[in-house]
Amino acid sequence: MRNAIAAWALLFAGVALGADLRVGVGRAAVTPDTQPVWLAGYAARTTPATGMIHHVWAKALVFEETPGNRVALITADVLGLTREITAVVSQRLNARYGIERSRVFFNSSHTHSGPVIWPNLSVCCGFTQTGLLHVVAQNRRLTDNLVAAVDMAMTNLAPARLSAGRGAAGFAINRRKRDVAPVDHTVPVLRIAAPDGTVRAVLFNYACHNTTLTGGNLLLNGDYAGFAMLELEAAYPGATALYVQGCGADQNPDPRGTEAHARKYGKELADAVKAVLAGEMKPVGGPVRTGFAETRLAFPPFDVEVYRAELLGKDKFRQRRAQLMLEVYNSGNPVRSIPYPVQALRFGAGPALLFLSGEVVVDYALRAKRDYPGENLIVAGYCNEVQCYIPSLRVLKEGGYEADDSMIYYGQPGPFTEAVEETVFSAVHAAMKQAGASR
């Protein structure tokens, strides 16, 4: 009898906590519908895709307390979105549904087997003018499809029961110093269910590059995250699975290289999520609070001689970067810093989701969890625009690809100043404070 009473009490608590929230779920395929399709992420690729393993998607959740208090969360199976795309999508959502920019959250899975998003990593591409126009037209359709995913979610807003839990998956390694550098193997999960308990959507997070398939792969797909979502949607018919990429900039799946590896890690991650869903989860409710802060990340003083030398060198990627840098220098606007938005989304007493732009190394997630020990914190990288790698001070001092060389391919001047980590966290603390989080 006591067990029955406890079960009913838990069910009532879940309904009560979720009673103030309505949730909509949407999706739209973002697989380009015209040929050729160039895949993003590897500079060594010189030919377009030859086929597809599975579709890539934009997916959306809309959380509504009242028609005047809505939040849209959009995920996309692409390498990274741009400031232009997120601005246009946000403007349309504000005009249609009154969802302000600060309440629209974007995350890219960072699959290296998805379509090119121009001008993200444009230094890698070297398109002809005709090829560039074709890619830009595909990106315009991507923008439309991101909006379409939210449009669909708005049509099925309904009372929802939310619950949270976390598991673990162990296939990510730190690619910089495999045995000694930090990792984050946690798998946070947010379940969105109908009042009768039917699963409508599952949001899950993991910190690892979607680079199981390497540069030789020419088949469009979402890498391990895509396979994980397919596994979950097969296990929960009618539900939508949304993957939110974590701070995985220095994390790789290991071993890697084949479709079989990608399928294996997708199943491992999906199994971790299913184990959480099958266990005891904590009910989640309102109020829904958000925070938005934008800062600027600074580069050292601009040295024109560096780019004059690169332009005359033999490395075509450095040449392209140098051309970009000298063009803006000669216009009187050398690149001295870049904008860096940070967002926070907090449900009641938790969980709180922290959204960091760019390719963020794992140190940021681990520090954020230390800074907010009382919060059930989910930390995402690759949010909003993915403009370059965001190294911690530790990684910056160590140097290497994430700190310096990657900036060539992203068309950035070079490494950031040593203020980068503290500058990011000043914005983190501002956004989290707005969302009601306490340190």
C-alpha positions as CSV (number, residue, x, y, z in Angstrom):
1,M,0.0,0.0,0.0
2,R,2.8,2.4,0.9
3,N,4.5,1.7,-2.4
4,A,1.3,2.4,-4.3
5,I,0.9,5.7,-2.4
6,A,4.5,6.6,-3.1
7,A,4.1,5.9,-6.8
8,W,1.0,8.0,-7.0
9,A,2.7,10.8,-5.1
10,L,5.6,10.7,-7.5
11,L,3.3,10.8,-10.5
12,F,1.3,13.7,-9.0
13,A,4.6,15.6,-8.3
14,G,5.7,15.1,-11.9
15,V,2.4,16.3,-13.3
16,A,2.3,19.3,-10.8
17,L,5.8,20.3,-11.7
18,G,5.2,20.1,-15.4
19,A,1.7,21.5,-15.3
20,D,2.9,25.0,-16.0
21,L,4.7,24.0,-19.1
22,R,3.6,23.2,-22.6
23,V,6.1,21.8,-25.0
24,G,6.1,21.5,-28.8
25,V,8.4,19.2,-30.8
26,G,9.4,19.7,-34.4
27,R,11.9,18.5,-37.1
28,A,12.8,19.2,-40.7
29,A,15.4,17.4,-42.8
30,V,18.4,19.6,-43.7
31,T,19.8,17.2,-46.3
32,P,20.5,19.3,-49.3
33,D,18.1,18.6,-52.2
34,T,20.4,19.7,-55.0
35,Q,23.8,18.4,-56.2
36,P,26.7,18.5,-55.6
37,V,26.8,18.3,-51.8
38,W,30.2,19.2,-50.3
39,L,30.9,17.8,-46.9
40,A,32.4,20.0,-44.1
41,G,35.1,19.5,-41.7
42,Y,38.2,18.1,-43.4
43,A,40.5,20.3,-45.5
44,A,41.8,17.2,-47.3
45,R,38.5,16.6,-49.1
46,T,38.7,17.5,-52.8
47,T,35.5,15.9,-54.1
48,P,31.8,16.2,-53.1
49,A,29.7,13.6,-51.4
50,T,28.9,10.4,-53.4
51,G,25.9,9.4,-51.4
52,M,24.1,9.3,-48.1
53,I,24.0,6.9,-45.1
54,H,21.1,8.7,-43.5
55,H,19.4,12.1,-43.5
56,V,20.6,15.0,-41.4
57,W,18.1,17.0,-39.4
58,A,17.1,20.2,-37.7
59,K,15.1,19.5,-34.6
60,A,13.3,21.9,-32.2
61,L,11.7,22.1,-28.8
62,V,9.5,25.0,-27.9
63,F,8.9,25.5,-24.1
64,E,5.9,27.7,-23.2
65,E,4.8,28.9,-19.8
66,T,2.5,31.5,-21.4
67,P,2.2,32.8,-25.0
68,G,4.4,35.7,-24.0
69,N,7.0,33.4,-22.4
70,R,8.4,31.0,-24.9
71,V,11.8,29.5,-25.5
72,A,13.0,27.7,-28.7
73,L,15.8,25.2,-28.7
74,I,17.1,24.2,-32.1
75,T,19.6,21.5,-32.9
76,A,21.2,20.8,-36.3
77,D,23.3,18.0,-37.7
78,V,25.9,20.3,-39.2
79,L,29.5,21.3,-38.5
80,G,28.5,24.7,-37.2
81,L,26.0,27.5,-37.8
82,T,27.0,31.1,-38.6
83,R,26.1,34.5,-37.1
84,E,24.1,35.3,-40.3
85,I,22.0,32.1,-40.1
86,T,21.2,32.4,-36.4
87,A,20.3,36.1,-36.8
88,V,17.9,35.5,-39.7
89,V,16.2,32.5,-38.0
90,S,15.8,34.5,-34.8
91,Q,14.3,37.5,-36.6
92,R,11.8,35.3,-38.3
93,L,10.8,33.5,-35.0
94,N,10.4,36.9,-33.3
95,A,8.2,38.2,-36.0
96,R,6.1,35.0,-36.1
97,Y,5.9,34.0,-32.5
98,G,7.3,36.8,-30.4
99,I,10.3,34.7,-29.3
100,E,13.2,37.2,-28.8
101,R,16.7,36.5,-29.8
102,S,17.9,35.9,-26.2
103,R,15.3,33.1,-26.0
104,V,16.4,31.2,-29.1
105,F,19.1,28.6,-28.5
106,F,21.1,26.9,-31.3
107,N,23.4,23.9,-31.1
108,S,25.3,22.1,-33.9
109,S,26.2,18.4,-33.6
110,H,29.5,19.2,-35.4
111,T,29.3,16.2,-37.7
112,H,32.2,16.1,-40.1
113,S,29.9,14.3,-42.6
114,G,27.3,17.0,-43.0
115,P,26.9,19.8,-45.6
116,V,29.2,22.8,-45.9
117,I,27.9,25.8,-44.1
118,W,29.5,28.9,-45.7
119,P,31.5,30.9,-44.6
120,N,32.3,28.5,-41.8
121,L,35.8,27.1,-42.5
122,S,35.7,28.8,-45.9
123,V,39.5,28.7,-46.1
124,C,39.2,25.0,-46.6
125,C,36.9,25.2,-49.6
126,G,38.3,27.2,-52.5
127,F,35.0,27.2,-54.4
128,T,34.6,28.6,-57.8
129,Q,32.1,31.5,-58.0
130,T,29.5,29.1,-59.4
131,G,30.2,26.5,-56.7
132,L,30.0,29.2,-54.0
133,L,26.6,30.4,-55.2
134,H,25.4,26.8,-55.1
135,V,26.5,26.3,-51.5
136,V,25.0,29.6,-50.4
137,A,21.7,28.6,-52.0
138,Q,21.8,25.4,-50.0
139,N,22.5,27.4,-46.9
140,R,19.4,29.6,-47.5
141,R,17.3,26.4,-47.6
142,L,18.9,25.3,-44.4
143,T,17.8,28.6,-42.8
144,D,14.3,27.9,-44.0
145,N,14.4,24.4,-42.5
146,L,15.6,25.6,-39.1
147,V,12.5,27.9,-39.0
148,A,10.3,25.0,-40.3
149,A,11.3,22.8,-37.4
150,V,10.1,25.5,-34.9
151,D,7.0,26.0,-37.0
152,M,6.2,22.3,-36.6
153,A,6.8,22.5,-32.8
154,M,4.4,25.4,-32.5
155,T,1.6,23.4,-34.1
156,N,1.8,20.7,-31.4
157,L,2.3,22.6,-28.2
158,A,0.8,20.5,-25.4
159,P,1.0,20.0,-21.6
160,A,4.2,18.1,-20.9
161,R,6.0,16.3,-18.0
162,L,9.7,16.9,-17.9
163,S,12.3,14.9,-16.0
164,A,16.1,14.8,-15.9
165,G,18.8,12.3,-15.2
166,R,22.3,11.5,-16.2
167,G,24.4,8.5,-17.3
168,A,27.8,7.9,-18.8
169,A,29.5,6.8,-22.0
170,G,33.2,6.1,-22.2
171,F,34.3,6.2,-25.9
172,A,35.6,9.8,-25.9
173,I,39.3,10.4,-25.3
174,N,41.3,13.7,-25.0
175,R,43.2,13.7,-28.3
176,R,45.8,16.1,-27.0
177,K,47.2,14.0,-24.2
178,R,45.2,10.8,-24.2
179,D,46.2,9.4,-20.8
180,V,46.5,12.5,-18.7
181,A,44.3,15.3,-20.1
182,P,40.7,15.8,-18.9
183,V,37.6,14.2,-20.3
184,D,33.9,14.5,-19.5
185,H,32.0,11.2,-20.0
186,T,28.7,12.3,-18.5
187,V,25.5,11.9,-20.5
188,P,22.8,14.3,-19.2
189,V,19.3,13.5,-20.4
190,L,16.1,15.5,-20.4
191,R,12.8,13.6,-21.1
192,I,9.7,15.3,-22.5
193,A,6.6,13.2,-22.0
194,A,2.9,13.6,-22.4
195,P,0.8,13.7,-19.2
196,D,0.1,9.9,-19.7
197,G,3.9,9.2,-19.7
198,T,4.3,8.7,-23.4
199,V,7.8,9.9,-24.4
200,R,7.5,12.7,-27.0
201,A,11.2,13.8,-27.1
202,V,14.6,13.0,-25.5
203,L,17.4,15.6,-25.3
204,F,20.8,14.3,-24.5
205,N,24.3,15.7,-24.3
206,Y,27.9,14.3,-24.7
207,A,31.3,16.0,-25.2
208,C,33.0,14.4,-28.1
209,H,33.9,15.4,-31.7
210,N,31.6,13.8,-34.3
211,T,34.7,12.7,-36.3
212,T,34.3,8.9,-36.2
213,L,34.2,9.0,-39.9
214,T,37.4,10.6,-41.3
215,G,38.2,12.7,-44.4
216,G,38.0,9.7,-46.7
217,N,34.3,9.4,-46.0
218,L,32.1,10.9,-48.8
219,L,28.7,9.7,-47.5
220,L,26.4,12.2,-45.8
221,N,25.5,11.3,-42.3
222,G,25.3,12.6,-38.7
223,D,28.3,10.4,-37.4
224,Y,27.8,8.7,-34.0
225,A,25.3,11.3,-32.8
226,G,23.1,10.6,-35.9
227,F,23.2,6.9,-35.2
228,A,22.4,7.4,-31.5
229,M,19.3,9.5,-32.4
230,L,18.2,6.8,-34.9
231,E,18.6,4.2,-32.1
232,L,16.5,6.2,-29.7
233,E,13.8,7.0,-32.1
234,A,13.5,3.3,-33.0
235,A,13.3,2.4,-29.3
236,Y,10.6,5.1,-28.6
237,P,8.3,5.2,-31.7
238,G,6.9,8.6,-32.3
239,A,9.5,10.4,-30.2
240,T,12.1,12.8,-31.4
241,A,15.7,12.5,-30.2
242,L,17.8,15.7,-30.0
243,Y,21.5,15.6,-29.5
244,V,23.2,18.6,-27.9
245,Q,27.0,18.6,-28.5
246,G,29.1,19.2,-25.4
247,C,32.5,20.8,-24.9
248,G,34.2,18.3,-27.1
249,A,36.7,20.4,-29.1
250,D,39.7,18.4,-27.8
251,Q,37.8,15.1,-27.5
252,N,37.7,12.3,-30.1
253,P,36.0,9.0,-30.4
254,D,38.5,6.2,-30.1
255,P,39.2,4.1,-32.1
256,R,37.6,5.6,-35.2
257,G,37.6,5.5,-39.0
258,T,34.7,3.4,-40.1
259,E,31.0,3.4,-40.3
260,A,31.0,0.4,-38.0
261,H,32.8,2.5,-35.4
262,A,30.2,5.3,-35.8
263,R,27.3,2.8,-35.4
264,K,29.0,1.2,-32.3
265,Y,29.4,4.6,-30.5
266,G,25.9,5.6,-31.5
267,K,24.5,2.5,-29.9
268,E,26.7,2.9,-26.8
269,L,25.5,6.5,-26.4
270,A,21.8,5.5,-27.0
271,D,22.1,2.7,-24.5
272,A,23.4,5.1,-21.9
273,V,20.4,7.4,-22.6
274,K,18.0,4.4,-22.4
275,A,19.4,3.3,-19.1
276,V,18.7,6.8,-17.7
277,L,15.2,6.8,-19.1
278,A,14.5,3.4,-17.5
279,G,15.7,4.6,-14.1
280,E,14.6,7.1,-11.6
281,M,14.6,10.6,-13.0
282,K,14.0,13.9,-11.2
283,P,10.8,15.8,-12.2
284,V,11.5,19.2,-13.9
285,G,9.2,22.2,-14.0
286,G,9.0,26.0,-14.3
287,P,9.6,28.7,-14.2
288,V,11.7,28.8,-17.3
289,R,14.4,31.5,-17.0
290,T,17.0,32.5,-19.6
291,G,20.2,34.6,-19.7
292,F,22.1,36.1,-22.6
293,A,25.4,37.9,-22.5
294,E,27.8,38.8,-25.3
295,T,31.5,39.7,-24.9
296,R,34.4,39.9,-27.3
297,L,37.5,37.7,-27.4
298,A,40.7,39.6,-28.2
299,F,43.6,38.7,-30.4
300,P,47.1,40.0,-29.9
301,P,48.1,43.2,-31.9
302,F,47.7,42.7,-35.7
303,D,51.1,42.0,-37.4
304,V,50.7,42.8,-41.1
305,E,54.1,41.2,-41.9
306,V,52.9,37.8,-40.9
307,Y,50.2,37.8,-43.6
308,R,52.4,39.4,-46.2
309,A,54.7,36.5,-45.8
310,E,51.9,33.9,-45.8
311,L,50.4,35.3,-48.9
312,L,53.7,34.7,-50.8
313,G,54.2,31.2,-49.2
314,K,53.4,27.8,-50.6
315,D,50.6,26.7,-48.1
316,K,47.3,27.4,-49.9
317,F,45.4,27.6,-46.6
318,R,47.7,30.1,-45.1
319,Q,47.5,32.1,-48.4
320,R,43.7,32.2,-48.2
321,R,43.8,33.2,-44.6
322,A,46.3,35.9,-45.4
323,Q,44.2,37.2,-48.2
324,L,41.2,37.6,-45.8
325,M,43.4,39.4,-43.2
326,L,45.0,41.8,-45.7
327,E,41.6,42.6,-47.3
328,V,40.2,43.7,-43.9
329,Y,43.5,45.4,-43.0
330,N,43.4,47.5,-46.2
331,S,39.8,48.5,-45.5
332,G,40.9,50.0,-42.3
333,N,39.3,47.3,-40.1
334,P,41.9,44.7,-39.0
335,V,40.5,41.9,-37.0
336,R,41.3,42.6,-33.3
337,S,38.5,40.6,-31.6
338,I,35.4,38.6,-32.3
339,P,31.9,38.7,-30.7
340,Y,31.2,35.8,-28.3
341,P,27.6,35.1,-27.2
342,V,26.8,33.0,-24.1
343,Q,23.3,31.8,-23.1
344,A,21.7,30.0,-20.2
345,L,18.4,28.2,-19.9
346,R,17.2,27.1,-16.4
347,F,14.1,25.1,-15.5
348,G,12.9,25.8,-11.9
349,A,15.5,24.5,-9.5
350,G,17.3,22.8,-12.4
351,P,18.6,21.5,-14.7
352,A,20.4,24.6,-16.0
353,L,21.8,24.4,-19.6
354,L,24.8,26.6,-20.5
355,F,25.3,27.3,-24.2
356,L,28.8,28.3,-25.3
357,S,29.7,29.4,-28.8
358,G,32.5,28.0,-30.9
359,E,34.6,24.8,-30.6
360,V,35.0,24.8,-26.8
361,V,37.5,22.5,-25.1
362,V,36.4,20.3,-22.2
363,D,38.1,22.5,-19.6
364,Y,35.2,24.9,-19.9
365,A,32.6,22.3,-18.9
366,L,34.6,21.1,-16.0
367,R,35.2,24.6,-14.7
368,A,31.6,25.6,-15.1
369,K,30.5,22.6,-13.0
370,R,33.1,23.6,-10.4
371,D,31.8,27.2,-10.4
372,Y,28.2,26.1,-10.0
373,P,28.4,23.0,-7.7
374,G,24.8,23.4,-6.6
375,E,23.4,23.3,-10.1
376,N,22.4,20.3,-12.2
377,L,24.4,21.8,-15.0
378,I,24.4,20.7,-18.7
379,V,27.2,22.4,-20.6
380,A,27.0,22.7,-24.4
381,G,29.6,23.9,-26.9
382,Y,29.1,24.6,-30.6
383,C,26.2,26.8,-29.8
384,N,25.0,29.8,-31.9
385,E,27.8,30.5,-34.3
386,V,30.8,28.2,-34.5
387,Q,33.5,30.8,-35.4
388,C,36.7,28.9,-34.3
389,Y,38.2,26.9,-31.5
390,I,37.9,28.3,-28.0
391,P,40.9,27.1,-26.0
392,S,41.2,27.4,-22.2
393,L,44.2,29.1,-20.8
394,R,45.8,25.8,-20.2
395,V,45.4,24.7,-23.8
396,L,46.4,28.2,-25.1
397,K,49.7,27.9,-23.2
398,E,50.3,24.4,-24.4
399,G,49.8,25.5,-28.0
400,G,49.0,23.2,-30.9
401,Y,46.0,22.7,-33.1
402,E,43.2,23.8,-30.8
403,A,45.1,26.9,-29.7
404,D,46.7,28.1,-32.9
405,D,46.8,26.0,-36.1
406,S,43.0,25.6,-36.4
407,M,42.7,29.4,-36.7
408,I,44.2,29.2,-40.2
409,Y,41.2,27.1,-41.4
410,Y,38.7,29.3,-39.6
411,G,40.2,32.4,-41.2
412,Q,41.0,34.0,-37.9
413,P,44.2,36.1,-37.2
414,G,45.8,33.6,-34.9
415,P,45.6,32.5,-31.2
416,F,43.7,34.6,-28.7
417,T,45.2,36.5,-25.9
418,E,45.7,34.9,-22.5
419,A,42.5,36.6,-21.3
420,V,40.3,34.3,-23.3
421,E,39.1,32.0,-20.5
422,E,38.4,34.7,-18.0
423,T,36.6,36.7,-20.7
424,V,34.4,33.8,-21.5
425,F,33.6,33.2,-17.9
426,S,32.7,36.8,-17.3
427,A,29.9,36.3,-19.8
428,V,29.1,32.8,-18.3
429,H,28.5,34.3,-14.9
430,A,26.4,37.2,-16.3
431,A,24.2,34.8,-18.3
432,M,23.8,32.3,-15.4
433,K,22.9,35.1,-13.0
434,Q,20.2,36.3,-15.4
435,A,18.8,32.8,-15.5
436,G,18.7,32.6,-11.7
437,A,21.6,30.3,-11.1
438,S,23.6,30.7,-7.9
439,R,27.3,29.9,-7.4
